[in-house]
Amino acid sequence: MTATARDQHSVRLLLDSLKKTAPFASGLVLTTVPRGGLQVAQPSNVPEPLLKSYSKGFHTEDRMSWQAILKRKAIKPNDVYKRDEFESTPFMQALMEPAELKYAVALPLAAPVFDGYPGVVHLFRSAEDSDFTAAEVQKLLGAVRQFDERRQQSRQPRKGGAQGGRLVGELPEVRLAIVDSKLKPVFGAQTLSSLDAKLRQQLLDRAKRRMHQINGHGSSADRVQFPDSHGDMWVFTLVAYKHYPALGDGSFTFFCLQPGVADWSAVKPQDFQADAELSRLIPALKFMATEFRRGPTLPEIAKEVQLSPFHFHRRFTELLGLTPKEFMSDCQIHECKVELLDGEKELAQIARETGFAHQSHFTSRFKQATGLTPTRWRRMAEERRKSSNN
C-alpha cells in the first residue's frame, strides 16, 4: 500500500467524504487515546472553548461519544440526554449554539488515528435544516463502516511479521479496555480475555489498588510494565477515575496498551488538526524515531519544534503520557526486536547498530525493558511465530 493510497483513507478526509452520503453543516472527529479518555482530532477550526472543555475534563461527561463507542451504533442526543441536560453541555454551548446548530448524531469509528483505539464522528445540522432521518443515519453509518474497512486494509501488516515490537497475532485488535469499580469490563472485555492470564490478573490487581487510592473527583495515571507467563514485558498506561459519569456511576479504570514506535511513526500532524500543540510535537516524534541511535539531546529535539527544552518536555509528557527519554528508549528496543526477529545479525552487531555502547549494555537494557535476554526473547518469538503459522 503506497503512502498516497494510505492518505486516501486518512481521517482528515472523512468529513468531506461523508458529505457525499448526506448533507450536514459541521462535523467533529474524536478519538480515544493511549493515555485514557477522548481527544478532539478534527477538523482544524474547532472552537477554542470546546477544546478547553475537553482538556478540563468534559470527556468524562460526553455520553454521546462514549455510548456510540460502547454500543457500536449511531447515537442522537435524545438517546442519552434529557433535553435540558444536552442544552447545558459544552457541545451545545461552545460548539452548536454559537454556530446556530440544532441537530446532532454520533457515529462510531473503529480506529481513526491509532490502531486499536476507537473513536467517534459527530455530525451537526442547523436549525434551518431538518433532523437526521433514520434512513440518513443508516446510510452514514454504512459509509463510516466502509471507511473503517478501507482504513484497516491500508494498515494490514504482513502475516507472521512484527507490529509494535510484537508478533502480529499477539496484539489484541482493540487495545483499550475499561473496568468499573467491581473490575467488571464495560468496554474491551474481549481485549482483556485475549491477554495472557498472568498479565490480565496483574492489571486487575493494580486497578483495584489504584481505585482505593483516588481521592475526591480526581484521576490517577501510571505507566506500568507487567510480564506475561513467558516473562515478556507489556507496557500499559492505567488511568483510574474516581468518577466518569459518561460511563455510569462510580469509579472506572482504563487499560491502555501503549502504541509501538511504528504506531507513533505512522501518525501525522494532520491527524490531529484540531490540536495545534499536539500536531506541533509529532515532527519531534519522527525526529527521535530516526535519530535515536546517536542519542540526540533534549535541547536538540526541542529545537526541531521550536520550543524550549523545559516547555517541550512538559507538554510532550502531558500529551503523550511518556517522557522523550522513554520514547527514545522504546525506539531503541523496538529496533532491536525487529533485528532479532530478522535473525540475520549477531548480538554484537545489533547492539552497535542500535546505539548501545557494547553488547553487555544492550543485554542489560533489553532485559530491563522486556524481562528477557535478547537470545531468550528471539528464541521465544521464533517459537511463537512457528506456532501461529501452523
N, C-alpha and C positions, 0 to 999 in steps of 0.2 A: 504494500500500500504506500503510495508516494505521499510526500508532505502535502502536495496540492489536494490529493484525494482526501486526506485526513481533514484538511481545512474546510472541505465542503460540509463536514459533519460537526463543525465547531458550534459550541453552544451560543456563541455571539451572533450566529446567523439564524438561530432557532425562531426568534420572534418574527423576523421577516418572512420565514417560510410558513409560519402558522397563519399569517395574514392571507395567504392564498387559500386557506381552508375555510376561514370565517372571519369577518371583519371585527376589529376591536380598536379602541382608541389608544391604549397603552398596555405595556406588559412589564413583567418583572421576573427575573430568574434568581432563585435562591438555591444554595447547596448546603448539605451537611458538610462538616469539616473535621479533619483529624484531631482537633482539639475540643470537640464536643459542641453541640448547638448548631445554629444556622448562620450562614453568611450571605449577604446580598452580593450577587456576582454580575448581573446585567440589568439594564443597559448602562451606558456611560453617564446618563443625565438623571440618575436617581436623586430625588430631593435630599439635601443635606440633613434636614430634621429626621427623615426616616432612617438614614444611615446611623445617625447618632442614637436613635431609639434602639436600634438593633445592638449597637455596641454597648449600650447601657442595660441590656437585658430583655428587650421586647421579644426576642426569640423564645424566651421561656413562656410567653403568653400567646404566641402565634398558633392558635388552634387550627386555622385553615391549612397552613402548611403542614403541620405535623399529622393531621388527620388524613390529608391526601397521601402523605408518605406511608403512614401506618396501614391504611386500608387499600392502598394502590388503586384509588378511584378518584373521580372528579368530585370536588367539594365546593359548595356555594356557601355564602355567609349564613343563610338561614339553616344550614345543616349543623352548624356548631355554635352559633351565637343567637341570643335573643336580639331583637332589633336595637334596643338601647345599648347593649353591650358592644356590638360591632361599631356603632357610631362613635364610641369613645376610644377605639383602638388607634394606635399610630398609623395603621394602614389608612383608616378613614381620614383622620385629622391631618396627617403630614403628607399623604400622597393623593388621596381621592378627592377630598373636598377642595383643596387649592386648584386642582385641575378640572373641577366640575365633573368628576366621575361618580357614577352611582352603582353600577353593577360589576360583579367580580366572579371569577371562577378559578379554582386552583387545580392544576393537573400534575400528577406525579411524574418525576423523571428518574430513570434508573441510575445514572452516573454522569451528571452534567460536566463535572470538572475532573474529579479523581475517580479512578476505578474503585468500585465497591462502596462509594459514598453517594447515596441517593439525594435527590433534590426535588424541586417543585417549580412550576411556572405559573404565575398569576397573570390573568388577562382581565382587562377592565373596559367598560363601556360608559359613555357619558349619559347624563340624564335625558338628553335628546334622543338617545337610541333606545331600543327595547332590550330587555334582559336576554341573556343567552338561552336559547331554546334547548330542550332535551336532545333534539336531533343535532344541533350545532355542537353541543358538548361532546356527543359521541363521536362526531367527525374530528373534533380537535383532539380528543383522547386517542383516536386511531392514528392521527398524524404524529402525535408525541411518541406513541409506541413504535412507529416506523422509524422515527428519528433515533430512538434508543437502540433499535436493532442495527441500524446502519452504523451508529457510533460504536457499538460493541464489536461489529465485524471489523471496523477500521483499527481497533485496538488488539485484535486477537493475536496472541503470541503463538509461536510455533510449538507444536506438540513436543513434550519432553524437554522443553527449554527451561530457562530460568526467567522469573519475573519478580522484581523487587528483592532479588537475592535469594529466592526460593524456587523450588520446582513448581511449575505451573499448577499441577494438581493439588498441591498442599495449601494453596491460598483459598480462603473462602470467597465465594462470589460476592457476598456483601461483607464489608469489613468493619461494620458498625453494629453494635448490639447495645440494648438498653434494658436494664432491670429495675424493678421497683424496690420498695423498702423490704419486701419479703424475698428478694432475689428472684422474683418471677419475671421472665422475659416479657417486655411489652413490645419490643422490636428486635429482630435478629435472632429469634430462637433457633433457627436452622444454622445460623452462623456459630452460635455457642455450641450446639450439639455436634458440629463438624470438627471442632477443635479437639486435640488430644485431651483425654480425661484429666490427666495431671495438670495440664495447662489451664483448663477450664476451672478446676477446683481452686487453683491459686488465685485466679482472677476474682472468683466469687468471694473467697475469703478476704481478699484485700478490699473489695467493695463493701462487705459487711462491716469491716473495721472503720473505713472512711465515713460511712453513713453515721456512725455513732460519734464521730469527732467534729462534725459540722455544727456550727452554732448559728443562731438567727436565721436569716434568709440567704445565707451566702452559699458559696460553692468552693470546692477544693479540687485541684488538678495535680496528678502525679504522672510522671513519665517512668514507667516500670519495665523491667526485664524479667521474664519468667522462663524457666526451661520446660520443654515438653518431656515426655517419658524417655526420649532418646538422649536428652541432655542439650538439645539445640535450643538456643535462646530466641524468644519472641518479644518484640518491643511494642508496648501499648501505651496510650495515654488514657488514664482513668479519670473521669471528671464526675464528681459526686455533687449533686444539687440538693440542698435541703428542701427546696420547693421548685417544682417545674409544672405550673398549672396547665400548660398546653397538653401535657401527657396525663394529667389526673392529680389526685390528692397524694400528699406525702413526698418522700424523697425518691430520687432516681439517680442511677449511676450509668454513665456512658462508657463503654469499652471501645476504644478507637485503635484498631490495628494500624500502626504507623506506615505511611507510604514509603516505598523504597526510593532510592535515588532515581531510578528510571521513571517512577511516577512523578516525582517533583520536576525532573528534567523535561517531562512532556507538557508541563503547564506553561502557558504563555501569558504575557501581560494582558492580552485581550480577553483571556478567560475570566478575569476579574475587573472588567471595565468600570464597574460601579465603585470599586475601592481603589482610589488612586494610590494610597500608601502601600497597600499590598502589591499592586501591579508594579510599583516602583522597585520593590525588593526582588522581584523574580529574576531580573538580569544578574543580581548577585548570586542567586542560587546556581544559575548556569555557569557563572564565572568560577565558583567554588568546585562545581562538578567537573570542570575542565582542568583546573589548576591545582587540585588538592595534592597532587604528587609532590609538588615543591613546597607545600605549606605556606601559602600566602598569609601575610599578617592581617590583623583586623583593620588597621588604617588603610591598607591596600584594597581590601574588599569593600570597605565603606566608600572609598573614593570612586568605585565603579558606579555607585548610585548617588554620588554627590551628597553624602551625609557625613556628619561627624561620627567617629567610631563609637562614641557613647550612645548617640541617638540611634544609630544603625543597630547596635547590639540590643538595645532595649526594645525597639519596635520589631526586630526580627524575632526575638524570643517571645514577645507578646502575641504576635500574629501567627507564628508557625508552631509554637509550643516546644521548640528546642533551640539551643544556642547555635551560633555559627560554628563553634568548635565541634559540637555534637554532629552537626550536619556534615562537616568535612570528614569526621571520623566514619560516619555512615558511608560516605563516598568511597573511602579507602577500603573498608571491609567489603562493600558491595563489589568493588573491582576485584578484590581477592577471591571472592566466591565465584565470580564469572571465570577467572583464570583457573581456579581449582576444578570447576565443572568441565572446562575445556580439556583438562588433563594432559596438556602437551608440554607444560613447563615445570621445572624443578622448583622447590620451595624458595631456594635462594634467589632465583631469577624473579619469581613473583614478588618477593619481599623488596628487591631492588627496584623493580619497575613500578611498584605502587607507593614508593616513597618512604619505606622503612629503612632505618639506618643499617640494620643487619637482620639475619634470619631469626635470631632468638627474640629480638624485639617484635618482629612480625608474629611469631608464635604466641608470645605473651599477650599482645594486644588482641589478636584474633580469638584466643580462648576467653579473654575477658568479655569480648563482645558477643560471642556465640555460645560459650560454655564448652566448646570442644577445640581440640588442637586442629590445625589445618589438615593434617593427614587423616585424622578420625572423621572430620567433617566431610572431606572429599569421599572417603570410603562409604560413609553412611548415605550421602547424597546419591552416589552411584547405585547403591543397593536399592534405594527408593525409586530411582528413575527406572531401573530394570524391572522392578516390581510393577510400576504403574504402566509400563509399556507391554507387559504380558497380558 
